[in-house]
Amino acid sequence: MALRDDDAVLFVCLGNICRSPLAEAAFRSVIGEYGIAPQIDSAGTGSWHVGHPPDPRAQAVARRNGIEIGHYRARRIGPEDFARFRHIVVMDHANLDTVRQARPSGARAAVSLLLDHVPGRVGEAVADPYFGDDEGFDLTWRDVHDGAHALARRLAVGEI
């Protein structure tokens, strides 16, 4: 089964300046390999960074992997996202709980953790690198890249 025309994916973390923009970038970079072209965006559950670009360390790790994300701007997830996106893919358990609580009754969006799509990693969170060093951003990149590939594969074969 191929990707549906109305498939769209939203990646969510806390501030939308580290993990979710990296997940968005990784997913954008791999979807062509799977022959899919869904709508893609990212958002945060908090509003502290709305309108700001990604953390400079997130930009640096993306750039090291051949992707520019400096033009991304943080935004907060809103009720309209539950109608616009078929898949809301969250980075950790706290934000998963927040998103599930905010999910309007009758919303079409399926909500999952990113690493739930990676075989053997169900239930795992993508660690928040914000308070750490550059190595944390490298680890986050590896996790979101693995998650992006797994999610794209599942969408391409109609598994989700």
N, C-alpha and C positions, 0 to 999 in steps of 0.2 A: 504494500500500500504506500502511496506517495504522500508527501506533505499536502495537507489541505490548504486551500487558498487563504483561509482565515486564520491559519496558524500564526502566532506571534509569541515571542519569548521576552519576558522581562526578568532581569537579574537584580536581586535585592540584597543589600547589606545594611549596615547601620547608617553610615553617613554618605554613602555613594561617592567616596573619593579614593577607596583602595580596592576592596575585593570585587564589588559589583562592576565597576568600570573595567577592571582587568578581565572579569568573566565575559563581559560584553565584547571586549576586544578579541579575546581568545576565540569566542564563538564566531564572531565575524570572520576571523582569519581561517577557520576550518570548514565552514559550511559549504564552500565551493567543492571540496573534496567529496561531499555527500550528495551533490546535485540538488541542494535545497536553498531557498532564498526567503526565509521568514522575515517578518518585521522584528527588529531587535532594539531593545533599549535597556537602561538600568536606572535604578532609583534607590533611595535609602528610606529607612523607617523614621529617621530623625531629620530635623530641619536645620541643624547647625551650619551645614556647608552649602545650602541651596545657592546655586548660581556660581559656585567656585569650581575651578578645574580640579582634576584629580591630584592627589598628593604628589609632590615632585618625585618621591621614591617609586610610586606606582608608574608615573610617566617614564622614569628611567628604566624600570624592568621591562615595560612594554617596548620601549625603544630598542633595548638590547635584543628583543625578539622580533625586531623589524616592523613594529606597529607604533603609530603616533596616536596618542589619546589626549594631547594637550587641548584639543578643541572641545572635548566632552565637558559638560557642565552638570554639576550635581543637582538633583531634584528629589522631591519627596514623593513616595507612592501615594496615590489618591484613589478614591472610590471608582473613578472612571477606568482605572487600570485593570480592575477585575472584570470589566466588560470588554476592554480592548484586547487584552492578552489571553491566549488560551493556556499558556504555561507561565507561572510565576515561580522562578527558581531562586531559592534563598540560600545564603551562605552558611548560616549557623542556626542553632536551636532557639536562641532568644528571639532572633528576628523571624524565625518560622512561627513562633507563638504569636508575635505581634501581628504578622501578616494574616494568620488564621483568625485572630480576634477581629481584625479590621475587615475581613472578607464579608461583603454584603450577602444577605440571604438571596439565594438563587443565582449567585455569580457563576459564570461559566469557567473561570480560570481554575486550572489544576495547580495546586501548590505543592512544591517538593523541595528537598535539599539538593543542591547541585551534585554532591558526591553520592547521592542515592542512585544516580544513573551510571556510576562506575562499578562494574562487578567487583565484589569483595569489599566495598567501601560504604555500603548502606548504613545510614545513621551517623556517618562522620561529618564533622563540620570543617569548613575551610577556616583555618586559623586567621585571626585578625592581626595583621602585621603592624598596625598603626603605632603601637608603643614600643616596637622593637627596632632592630637594625635592618640594613639592606638584605641580609640573608633571609629574614622573614618574608620579604617581598619576593625573593626568588622561590621560596617554598610555596608561597601563595600562587605565584605564576604557574608552577608545576601542577598544583591542585586544580586551578581553574582551567588550565589547558587540557588536563586529563578529563575533567568534567565536561568541557566543551565538546571534545571528540565523542565521548560516550553519549551525551545528549543528542548531538547531531546524528549519530548513527541510529539511535532509537527513533528519532523523528523521521529519518529517511526511510526506514523500513516499516513505519507505521506502528511501531511497538507502543507508542504513547500518543 
